[in-house]
Amino acid sequence: MELFKIQKATNWIFFVLKTVLNIIQSITWRYYGIVEQLRKNPYDRSAHVCKIWMRNKSESDLEHSNKNNFIYFHKEFSNPCIVLNDNISLYSLNEKEAIFVDCGNVDIFNSKHDSFVYNTQYRYAINLIIMPIASFKQISKEVLLPKIPMVHVANHGRCGSTLLFKLFEVIPNALAISEPNAFTDLAELSRKGRIDRAELKSLCYSSLIMIIKHAKTRDSELLFLKCQNIAVYITDVMMDVLPSIKQIYMYRNPVQFVRSYEKLAITNGWKGLSVKELKLWCGMGHNEILHNYPVYPFHFLQKLSKFSKFSLIWITGLAAFNELVNKGYSIKSLKYEDLLTDPKHTLRLLMNFMEYNLTVFPDVDAVMNVDSQKGTKFTSRHIEKKKLEESFTEINNHLKVELNELCCDFNVQLFWETTVLVNKLE
C-alpha cells in the first residue's frame, strides 16, 4: 500500500512538472524559432535531438513506450544519419514521428539490464531523437540488410518466448532482441484503423530495418527477434515486407497459459484486465488478419470472467496463426512444452530451420535453470506454489460453456483438448 501511494504521488508530481514545463517550453520554443524550424527544417536537419531531464511511467504505461515517458529539452537539430549509430535505437513511433533513444555505452539488448529492450531503453536513455515519418522512411533506405539468418518469434505471451530469447542470447555472434516497442505501436495503429495497409507496410519495413541495423553494426551472424504478443496481428505485414525473416509461432497449452497469467495477477495484486486492455492484447479492432472474426462489444467483454478474459488472448493469437497458415504464409509452430522436454533438441531444430551451422553449442542447461524473467514483475517464483494454486479460478461447467463459445467464435480447438498446432517445427 505504501509503495502504491509513493508511486501515485510520483506520477502526480511528474504530471504537474511536465505540464508546467511544457507550457514554458512551448513559449520559449516559439520565441527562439524552434517551432518554426520543426515545421520547415530540411531533411538533413530533421532529427530533433533533445536532452532527457526526468523520466517516469505510470503503472498502466509500464509495458509501453513513448516520448511522454520523459521530460526533455531542445538540444540541437541534426542529420537523421545519427540514428545509424549502434548506441541509438528505435524506441517508439506514431503516425507522424519516430522516436529514437541514445543510451550511451549501455548495450540495450543485453538481458543483464532487463529481459525486455523497452525497459532498458527507458532506464538508460540520455537523449531523445525525434524525426518526422518521412525522414524515418528515408534514413531506413540507407541501411543494407545483412545476409544472415533471421527469425521472428510471434507468440501469445506467457509461452516461454523470453526463455527462448535467453537461449539465443548465449549463442556466439548472435544478436537476440526481446520486445522492442515499435511493433507494439504498429499493431495498435493497425488495430485502431489509424493508417491504411500500404502505410502500415511502409512503417513496418522501416521499423524492421532500424532494428536489424544493429546486427549490421555489430557484424552479427544470426538475428533473433521476439516482440510483445500483439505483434502476431501484424506478422502477415512483416512477412509481406521482409520475407527473408523466418517465422515461428510459439504457444503453450491453454489452461497452463491462463494459470500463468493468474499467477501474475495474484503476485502483483492485479484486479484483472480492463476492457480497454483486453481489446489491445486480443487485437480486437481493424487488424486485417482477424477481419473474419467477431469484434465483441464493450458490455460483452466486461461481463466475461477473469479466466475467460485471459483465455481470449490465447484464442485470438491462435486464430491469427491459423489465418497465417490458411493464407499460405510460411510459418512454423513451436510448443513451449516441447522446449521444456528437450531444450537442446529444440535449439538444434531451430538452427536447422534457420539454415545456420552452430559450431559452438551453448550451455543450454545453465539457461534453463535460471528464471528467464527474474527481476521483473512477470515472475512468480518467489510466491509459495500452494498459495498460488489455492487462488486459481475453479474450472466449472459454467466456465467451460463460456470458453467453448469463445473458441467456437474464433474457430479454434477447445481449451480442454491437448493442443498441437500444424506446421510443427521438426
RAJO-V80396 format. One record per residue. SS is DSSP state (alpha for helix, beta for strand, coil for the rest). Layout:
ss=SS
ss=SS
//
This chain:
ss=coil
ss=alpha
ss=alpha
ss=alpha
ss=alpha
ss=alpha
ss=alpha
ss=alpha
ss=alpha
ss=alpha
ss=alpha
ss=alpha
ss=alpha
ss=alpha
ss=alpha
ss=alpha
ss=alpha
ss=alpha
ss=alpha
ss=alpha
ss=alpha
ss=alpha
ss=alpha
ss=alpha
ss=alpha
ss=alpha
ss=alpha
ss=alpha
ss=alpha
ss=alpha
ss=alpha
ss=coil
ss=coil
ss=alpha
ss=alpha
ss=alpha
ss=alpha
ss=alpha
ss=alpha
ss=alpha
ss=coil
ss=coil
ss=alpha
ss=alpha
ss=alpha
ss=coil
ss=beta
ss=beta
ss=beta
ss=beta
ss=beta
ss=beta
ss=beta
ss=beta
ss=beta
ss=coil
ss=coil
ss=coil
ss=alpha
ss=alpha
ss=alpha
ss=coil
ss=coil
ss=coil
ss=coil
ss=coil
ss=alpha
ss=alpha
ss=alpha
ss=beta
ss=beta
ss=beta
ss=beta
ss=beta
ss=beta
ss=beta
ss=beta
ss=beta
ss=coil
ss=alpha
ss=alpha
ss=alpha
ss=alpha
ss=alpha
ss=coil
ss=coil
ss=coil
ss=beta
ss=beta
ss=beta
ss=beta
ss=beta
ss=beta
ss=coil
ss=coil
ss=coil
ss=beta
ss=beta
ss=beta
ss=beta
ss=beta
ss=beta
ss=coil
ss=coil
ss=coil
ss=coil
ss=coil
ss=coil
ss=coil
ss=coil
ss=coil
ss=coil
ss=coil
ss=coil
ss=coil
ss=coil
ss=alpha
ss=alpha
ss=alpha
ss=alpha
ss=alpha
ss=alpha
ss=alpha
ss=alpha
ss=coil
ss=coil
ss=beta
ss=beta
ss=beta
ss=beta
ss=beta
ss=beta
ss=alpha
ss=alpha
ss=alpha
ss=alpha
ss=alpha
ss=alpha
ss=alpha
ss=alpha
ss=coil
ss=coil
ss=coil
ss=coil
ss=coil
ss=coil
ss=coil
ss=coil
ss=beta
ss=beta
ss=beta
ss=beta
ss=beta
ss=beta
ss=beta
ss=coil
ss=coil
ss=coil
ss=coil
ss=coil
ss=alpha
ss=alpha
ss=alpha
ss=alpha
ss=alpha
ss=alpha
ss=alpha
ss=alpha
ss=alpha
ss=coil
ss=coil
ss=coil
ss=coil
ss=beta
ss=beta
ss=beta
ss=beta
ss=beta
ss=coil
ss=coil
ss=coil
ss=alpha
ss=alpha
ss=alpha
ss=alpha
ss=alpha
ss=alpha
ss=alpha
ss=alpha
ss=alpha
ss=alpha
ss=coil
ss=coil
ss=coil
ss=coil
ss=coil
ss=alpha
ss=alpha
ss=alpha
ss=alpha
ss=alpha
ss=alpha
ss=alpha
ss=alpha
ss=alpha
ss=alpha
ss=alpha
ss=alpha
ss=alpha
ss=alpha
ss=alpha
ss=alpha
ss=alpha
ss=alpha
ss=alpha
ss=alpha
ss=alpha
ss=coil
ss=coil
ss=coil
ss=coil
ss=beta
ss=beta
ss=beta
ss=beta
ss=beta
ss=coil
ss=coil
ss=alpha
ss=alpha
ss=alpha
ss=alpha
ss=alpha
ss=alpha
ss=alpha
ss=alpha
ss=alpha
ss=alpha
ss=alpha
ss=alpha
ss=alpha
ss=coil
ss=coil
ss=coil
ss=coil
ss=beta
ss=beta
ss=beta
ss=beta
ss=beta
ss=beta
ss=coil
ss=coil
ss=alpha
ss=alpha
ss=alpha
ss=alpha
ss=alpha
ss=alpha
ss=alpha
ss=alpha
ss=alpha
ss=alpha
ss=alpha
ss=alpha
ss=alpha
ss=alpha
ss=alpha
ss=coil
ss=coil
ss=coil
ss=coil
ss=coil
ss=coil
ss=alpha
ss=alpha
ss=alpha
ss=alpha
ss=alpha
ss=alpha
ss=alpha
ss=alpha
ss=coil
ss=coil
ss=coil
ss=coil
ss=coil
ss=alpha
ss=alpha
ss=alpha
ss=coil
ss=coil
ss=coil
ss=coil
ss=coil
ss=coil
ss=coil
ss=alpha
ss=alpha
ss=alpha
ss=alpha
ss=alpha
ss=coil
ss=coil
ss=coil
ss=alpha
ss=alpha
ss=alpha
ss=alpha
ss=alpha
ss=alpha
ss=alpha
ss=alpha
ss=alpha
ss=alpha
ss=alpha
ss=alpha
ss=alpha
ss=alpha
ss=alpha
ss=alpha
ss=alpha
ss=alpha
ss=alpha
ss=alpha
ss=alpha
ss=coil
ss=coil
ss=coil
ss=coil
ss=coil
ss=beta
ss=beta
ss=beta
ss=beta
ss=alpha
ss=alpha
ss=alpha
ss=alpha
ss=alpha
ss=alpha
ss=coil
ss=alpha
ss=alpha
ss=alpha
ss=alpha
ss=alpha
ss=alpha
ss=alpha
ss=alpha
ss=alpha
ss=alpha
ss=alpha
ss=coil
ss=coil
ss=coil
ss=coil
ss=coil
ss=coil
ss=coil
ss=coil
ss=coil
ss=coil
ss=alpha
ss=alpha
ss=alpha
ss=alpha
ss=alpha
ss=coil
ss=coil
ss=coil
ss=coil
ss=coil
ss=coil
ss=coil
ss=coil
ss=coil
ss=coil
ss=coil
ss=coil
ss=coil
ss=coil
ss=coil
ss=coil
ss=alpha
ss=alpha
ss=alpha
ss=alpha
ss=alpha
ss=alpha
ss=coil
ss=coil
ss=coil
ss=coil
ss=coil
ss=coil
ss=alpha
ss=alpha
ss=alpha
ss=alpha
ss=alpha
ss=alpha
ss=alpha
ss=alpha
ss=alpha
ss=alpha
ss=alpha
ss=alpha
ss=alpha
ss=coil
ss=coil
ss=coil
ss=coil
ss=coil
ss=coil
ss=coil
ss=coil
ss=coil
ss=coil
ss=coil
ss=coil
ss=coil
ss=coil
ss=beta
ss=coil
ss=coil
//
